[in-house]
Amino acid sequence: MSDEQFLERGELNPGKSGTYHRVTGQSLFISTSFGFFIWGIVADLGPSSLSWPFLANISFQQELILLICAPLGTLLGNVFIGVLADHIGRKKTFIITMMSYAAGILAVSISLNYFLFIAGLFLAGLGVGGEEAPSLALIAEDTPVKERSRNLTLAPNFNNAGSAFTAALLMVSPLIGIFEDRIFLLISAFAVIVYLVYARFRMPESFRWLNTKGRREEAKIISTDLGIQGEEIHIREPNKKFSFAILVAMGVSQYLTFGLMAFIIEPLEFGNVDYLPISLVALIGATIAGFIAVPLIAKGRKNYTLFAYGGGFLTMLSILLLSGTLENFLIFMPLLFVNMFFSEFAWVSRTNLEPELFATQHRSTMIGLIRVFPMVAYIFSIFLTGGFGLEYTLAYNLGLWGLGLVAAIIWFARGTETRDISTDFLIKGKSKGDHLE
């Protein structure tokens, strides 16, 4: 049987006996998870560090620039590294990204002035943003179909854990000293990066990407090492324009509401005194929700997505209706905690649907391009909401949740159910699985 016939039938290699394929799969999961953990550190580093002495008295305009540096770097990394990963492979791009965020975190940790700090934030954001698209693509392509939703949910959840780690670490800065705090941050981040280098040498390239490049023998060896077996349901690639539009709307909704509520609303609306506890509560809620999402999304993407965005809209409506009482943190914190649950549920929907809806040839590119819209909107919204009062900011968030809910309803009605489908799409002809419900 030829390789082409082998793949067309959807029969994957049965894998070797023993433990080698489990070690290979674990290296893939751990290396991508730790990459998301570093992204979490970078995502919260800018807002959380506003209490550092040399940043405490910067102007409002400088504060806004600081808040957009990492997101701007993340945006550029997503786009350019996302495109690059479809040309040179997923694994090779990690060399570029690790060098970028290692240099950025080093600059942030040793900086004693504003300009070096924001340059470090931008460079770190460029690196962590560059890892998102190839990481999601690689997980979707090298994970057995029955484990795919779990890995696409748990690996990105380390982003929340990384941000919570940063928030907790910087919260104790007054107790241990800023210098000691920054040294500990640097040592912790580089310990993770050193392990990442080791894990990524052991991590496989995407065998599906290798197939698209005609390197079928290498692909067969890797799929065997990964222990991927059984039959997958093959369908044609869903309509790219429709999928792209829906995912952009969902992305704008989720990315902005999470970032504005977890990172931005407090320093701009409440002041910096209690910022770190607010951020920490939000991120702990999101982290816990990531684990709860695993069995929920495994049952099907369409119902789950509607539940996530519907819950987010209702919890944000509750926060808006109680906006006059939010200075009482006994009211605000539980509401924020629950809202972050649904924000994480919505993000899980995105991290599963984006790599599942596009073909291997352009999967990483499309994931990166989708993120242009929410990231640009997020940067714009930081400036926009900086002039809002609290009530208008919450109303803005409610409108964003409404956008996501509308997209989720449309997807529920017209979208493709991607549970258990192969991430290798049929090129021609039809499949009984074209419209899985």
Salt bridges, closest charged atoms under 4 A:
ASP3 OD1 - LYS220 NZ 3.35
GLU4 OE2 - ARG216 NE 3.56
GLU11 OE2 - ARG9 NH2 1.88
ASP86 OD1 - ARG90 NH1 2.78
GLU131 OE2 - ARG200 NH1 2.62
GLU132 OE2 - ARG371 NH2 2.55
GLU141 OE2 - ARG90 NH2 2.75
GLU141 OE2 - ARG363 NH1 2.63
GLU147 OE1 - ARG150 NH2 3.42
GLU218 OE2 - ARG215 NE 2.92
ASP225 OD1 - LYS16 NZ 3.53
GLU232 OE2 - ARG208 NH2 2.93
GLU237 OE1 - LYS240 NZ 3.92
GLU237 OE2 - HIS362 NE2 2.73
GLU354 OE2 - ARG350 NE 3.50
GLU354 OE1 - ARG371 NH1 2.23
GLU356 OE2 - ARG148 NE 2.91
GLU356 OE2 - ARG301 NH2 2.71
ASP420 OD2 - LYS146 NZ 3.40
ASP420 OD2 - ARG419 NH1 3.42
ASP424 OD2 - ARG208 NH1 2.84
ASP434 OD2 - ARG236 NH2 3.19
GLU437 OE1 - LYS302 NZ 3.19
